[in-house]
Amino acid sequence: MRPKTKIVCTLGPASRSVEMLERLLRARMNVARFNFSHGSHAYHQETLDNLRAAMENTGILCAVMLDTKVPLSPSSPNP
């Protein structure tokens, strides 16, 4: 029986290298979360490329979750 719990890891400066991503995959990361509130599209593309390389190297797949930033209007309350 497969576990119902999933491990979601938010990727950032300390966790975006191919080597670290391979370690996270081997530690059973199920979902790689990209936080688009921080970093440029080029930054996230490089991280995604690194994740793809890590998945290829380890033979372990994981899902990708994109947490997009939502523009706040001046009249909307801050979350």
C-alpha positions in Angstrom: 0.0 0.0 0.0 1.3 3.4 -1.0 1.5 6.1 1.8 -1.1 8.8 1.6 1.2 11.5 2.9 3.2 13.5 0.4 6.4 15.4 1.0 6.3 18.9 -0.6 9.6 20.8 -0.8 9.8 24.5 -1.6 12.8 25.0 -3.8 15.1 27.9 -3.2 18.7 29.0 -3.3 19.9 26.2 -0.9 18.0 23.5 -2.7 18.2 24.2 -6.4 21.5 22.5 -7.3 21.3 19.1 -9.2 23.2 17.4 -6.3 20.8 18.7 -3.6 17.7 17.9 -5.7 19.0 14.3 -6.1 19.3 14.1 -2.3 15.7 15.4 -1.9 14.4 12.9 -4.5 16.2 10.0 -2.7 14.7 11.3 0.6 11.3 10.8 -1.0 10.3 14.3 -2.1 7.0 13.9 -3.9 6.3 17.4 -5.0 8.8 20.2 -5.9 7.1 23.6 -5.1 8.2 26.7 -7.0 7.3 30.0 -5.3 6.9 32.6 -8.0 6.6 35.4 -5.4 10.4 35.3 -5.4 12.9 35.0 -8.3 12.6 35.6 -12.0 11.2 33.3 -14.6 14.8 32.6 -15.8 15.7 31.6 -12.2 12.8 29.2 -12.0 13.5 27.8 -15.5 17.1 27.0 -14.4 15.8 25.3 -11.2 13.3 23.3 -13.3 16.1 22.2 -15.7 18.2 21.1 -12.6 15.2 19.2 -11.3 14.7 17.4 -14.6 18.5 16.5 -14.6 18.2 15.2 -11.1 15.1 13.1 -12.0 17.0 11.7 -15.0 20.1 10.9 -12.9 18.1 9.1 -10.2 15.3 7.6 -12.2 12.9 9.1 -9.6 10.0 11.3 -10.7 8.2 13.9 -8.7 5.4 16.4 -9.3 5.9 20.1 -9.8 3.7 22.7 -8.1 3.8 26.3 -9.2 2.7 28.8 -6.6 2.0 31.9 -8.7 2.1 35.3 -7.2 -1.3 37.0 -7.1 -1.3 40.8 -7.7 -3.0 42.7 -5.0 -5.2 45.6 -5.8 -4.9 48.7 -3.6 -8.4 48.1 -2.4 -8.0 44.5 -1.4 -7.1 43.6 2.1 -3.6 42.2 2.7 -3.6 38.4 3.3 
